[in-house]
Amino acid sequence: MTITTKTLANGVEMPLIGYGTFRMKDHDVAYKGVSQALELGYRHLDTAAIYANEEAVGRAIKDANIAREELFITTKVWNSDQGYDQTLKAFETSLQKLGLDYVDLYLIHWPKSTMKDTYRALERLYEEKLIRVPGVSNFHRHHLDELFTSCNVSPMVNQIEVHPSLSQMDLRAYCTQHDIAVTSCAPLGTGIVFTHPIIKRLAAKYEKTPAQIILRWQLEVGNIAIPKSVTKERLEENLKVFDFALTANEVAEMATLNTCHRTGTNPDDGYINPNF
């Protein structure tokens, strides 16, 4: 299975479909999930310090014995570790847990008051080639605007919640304007639109599942997607989205499914979910 990539602002290639490990805190579950994903052909893995599974992800990477340059590994600095010095220490801890010499993408997990100092640390790590791409997660436009006032290297990825019922068109357009790739961390939402007549009709037309139709929509609108599953059959299914394409009219039709329904925490709510 060949997974197409997206070229980021600095020329780094990022696989369009990755494997998300959110909520996989059990070591054995995370290890099995990542191992299965790598066996099936996934090369883009997404974890975070707060997920408490970096060691399991690292062990699965080591045991898979895949050339490091074939992999794209993402992790994130958590809120309590933000700040210049704290971020550098947190990164070193993540690197040790993952058992890697470098990380492909390092993200600020949530926008906080310390994010400018945190991002300065990311810029240093980028300069020292310990990360290949600096980025952010859960940032709205005004967070990006604030970061732009002090950064020397713009973030190249913004990982946000995007799915047909939360299309975030304005934010995605703004990211595109600034050459920031968008990664959808909840590409299927809660499955709320799986039974919608539009999705059902497209699934029947292309002989695909509703999930595959939605993942294909993610690719059509320019997003990178990191679906999460521990089921081998679902992992295989999520990769089979490169053998068909939606028409422009179908993509436009799916835009009508947007209801601004958010499944996770809004970074502007003033409350950060400690379990996220």
C-alpha positions in Angstrom: 0.0 0.0 0.0 1.5 3.3 -1.1 0.4 6.3 1.0 0.6 9.6 -0.8 2.3 12.5 1.0 1.9 16.3 1.3 4.9 18.5 0.8 5.3 20.9 3.8 6.6 24.5 3.7 10.2 23.3 4.1 10.0 20.5 1.6 9.5 17.7 4.1 7.1 15.0 2.9 4.3 14.1 5.4 2.1 11.0 4.8 -1.5 12.0 4.2 -2.9 9.2 6.3 -1.3 8.5 9.7 -2.1 6.5 12.8 -3.3 8.3 15.8 -2.7 6.9 19.3 -4.9 9.2 21.5 -6.5 7.3 24.4 -4.2 4.3 24.1 -2.6 4.7 27.6 -2.3 0.9 28.1 1.2 -0.1 27.0 0.2 -3.4 25.4 -2.8 -1.9 23.6 -0.7 0.9 22.2 2.2 -1.4 21.3 -0.2 -3.8 19.5 -2.0 -1.0 17.6 1.2 0.6 16.4 2.8 -2.7 15.5 -0.3 -3.7 13.4 -0.4 -0.3 11.8 3.3 -0.5 10.7 2.8 -4.0 9.5 -0.1 -2.8 7.3 1.9 0.0 5.8 1.3 3.0 8.0 4.5 5.1 8.2 3.1 8.2 10.0 2.6 7.8 13.7 1.1 10.4 16.0 1.6 10.5 19.8 2.0 13.0 22.6 3.5 13.3 26.0 0.1 13.4 27.6 -1.0 10.2 25.9 1.4 8.3 28.1 2.3 5.9 25.4 5.5 7.2 23.9 7.5 4.2 25.3 5.1 1.8 23.7 5.2 3.6 20.4 9.0 3.6 20.5 9.1 -0.1 21.3 6.8 -0.9 18.4 9.0 1.2 16.1 12.2 -0.6 17.2 10.6 -4.0 16.9 9.3 -3.3 13.4 12.8 -2.8 12.2 11.8 -0.3 9.5 14.4 2.2 8.2 14.0 5.4 10.2 13.9 7.6 7.1 10.7 5.8 6.0 8.9 6.9 9.2 7.2 10.2 10.1 6.9 10.5 13.9 4.9 13.2 15.6 4.8 14.0 19.3 3.7 17.0 21.4 4.7 19.1 24.4 2.0 19.2 27.1 0.7 22.3 28.8 2.5 21.8 32.1 5.8 21.6 30.2 5.4 24.8 28.2 8.0 27.5 28.5 11.5 27.6 26.9 13.6 25.6 29.3 10.7 23.3 30.2 10.0 22.5 26.6 13.6 21.6 25.9 13.6 19.2 28.8 10.2 17.7 27.9 11.4 17.1 24.3 14.5 15.3 25.6 12.2 13.1 27.7 10.0 12.3 24.8 12.9 11.5 22.6 14.3 9.1 25.2 10.9 7.4 25.6 10.5 7.0 21.9 14.1 5.8 21.6 14.8 8.1 18.6 17.5 10.4 17.6 15.1 13.0 16.2 11.3 13.6 15.8 9.8 14.5 12.4 7.1 16.8 13.8 6.9 18.4 17.2 3.8 20.3 18.2 2.7 22.7 20.9 -0.3 20.7 22.1 -2.5 23.6 23.1 -2.3 27.4 22.9 -1.3 28.8 26.3 0.1 32.2 27.5 3.6 30.7 27.4 3.3 29.6 23.8 5.8 32.2 22.4 8.6 30.9 24.7 7.6 27.4 24.0 7.8 28.0 20.3 11.2 29.6 20.7 12.3 26.2 22.0 10.8 24.5 19.0 12.8 26.8 16.8 16.0 25.9 18.6 15.2 22.2 18.2 14.5 22.8 14.5 17.8 24.7 14.1 19.7 21.8 15.8 17.9 19.3 13.5 16.4 17.5 16.4 13.0 18.0 14.8 12.3 18.2 11.1 9.1 20.3 11.3 7.9 22.7 14.0 4.1 23.0 14.4 1.1 23.6 16.7 -2.1 21.9 17.7 -5.6 23.3 18.5 -4.6 26.8 17.4 -7.3 29.2 16.2 -6.5 32.1 13.8 -5.8 34.6 16.6 -3.4 32.2 18.3 -1.5 32.0 15.1 -1.6 35.7 14.6 0.0 36.1 18.1 2.7 33.6 17.3 3.5 35.3 14.0 4.5 38.4 15.9 7.6 36.7 17.4 8.5 33.6 15.5 11.4 33.4 13.1 10.2 30.2 11.4 6.4 29.9 11.0 4.7 26.7 12.2 4.2 24.3 9.3 1.4 22.2 10.6 -1.7 22.9 12.7 -3.4 19.8 14.1 -7.1 20.6 14.7 -10.4 18.9 14.9 -11.9 18.7 11.4 -14.6 16.5 10.0 -17.7 17.1 7.8 -19.8 18.3 10.8 -16.9 20.7 11.9 -15.4 21.7 8.6 -13.5 24.8 9.9 -13.4 26.3 6.4 -12.2 29.7 7.5 -9.4 28.4 9.7 -8.3 26.0 7.0 -8.2 28.7 4.4 -6.1 30.9 6.8 -3.7 28.0 7.3 -3.4 27.5 3.5 -2.8 31.2 3.1 0.2 30.9 5.5 1.5 27.6 4.0 0.5 25.7 7.2 -0.7 22.1 6.6 -3.8 21.0 8.4 -3.9 17.7 10.2 -7.3 16.4 11.3 -7.0 14.8 14.7 -10.6 13.6 14.7 -11.1 12.9 11.0 -14.3 10.9 11.4 -15.9 13.0 14.2 -18.1 10.8 16.3 -19.5 9.0 13.3 -22.5 11.3 13.5 -22.8 11.8 9.8 -22.2 8.1 8.9 -25.9 7.5 8.4 -26.6 10.8 6.5 -28.2 10.3 3.1 -25.3 12.0 1.3 -22.7 9.8 2.9 -24.8 6.7 2.4 -25.3 7.5 -1.3 -21.6 8.2 -1.9 -20.6 5.0 0.0 -23.0 3.0 -2.3 -21.7 4.7 -5.4 -18.0 4.1 -4.7 -18.6 0.8 -2.9 -16.8 2.2 0.2 -17.7 2.5 3.8 -18.9 5.8 5.3 -15.6 6.1 7.1 -13.7 5.8 3.8 -15.9 8.4 2.2 -15.1 10.8 5.0 -11.4 10.1 4.9 -11.4 10.7 1.2 -13.2 14.0 1.8 -10.3 14.9 4.2 -7.8 14.3 1.4 -9.9 16.1 -1.2 -10.0 19.3 0.8 -6.3 19.2 1.5 -6.1 17.8 5.0 -3.8 15.1 6.5 -5.8 12.6 8.6 -4.8 10.5 11.6 -7.7 8.1 12.3 -7.5 6.0 15.4 -8.4 2.3 15.8 -7.0 -0.8 17.4 -9.0 -3.1 15.1 -6.9 -4.6 12.3 -9.8 -4.6 9.8 -10.5 -0.9 10.5 -6.8 -0.1 10.1 -6.8 -1.8 6.7 -10.0 0.0 5.7 -8.7 3.4 6.6 -5.8 2.9 4.2 -8.0 2.0 1.2 -8.8 5.6 0.3 -6.3 6.2 -2.5 -8.1 4.2 -5.2 -11.0 6.6 -5.8 -11.7 10.3 -5.8 -14.8 12.4 -5.0 -15.9 14.9 -7.6 -15.9 18.6 -7.0 -19.6 18.6 -6.8 -19.6 15.8 -4.2 -17.0 17.6 -2.1 -19.2 20.7 -2.2 -22.3 18.7 -1.3 -20.5 17.3 1.8 -19.7 20.9 2.8 -23.5 21.2 3.6 -23.0 18.7 6.5 -21.2 21.3 8.6 -23.1 22.0 11.8 -20.1 23.3 13.8 -20.4 20.2 16.0 -17.2 19.8 18.0 -16.5 16.5 19.7 -13.5 17.7 21.7 -12.5 20.8 23.7 -12.5 24.2 22.1 -9.2 26.0 22.9 -11.2 29.2 23.3 -13.4 27.8 26.0 -10.9 28.8 28.7 -10.7 25.2 29.9 -8.3 22.5 28.7 -9.5 19.0 29.1 -6.9 17.3 31.3 -7.6 13.9 29.6 -7.0 15.2 26.1 
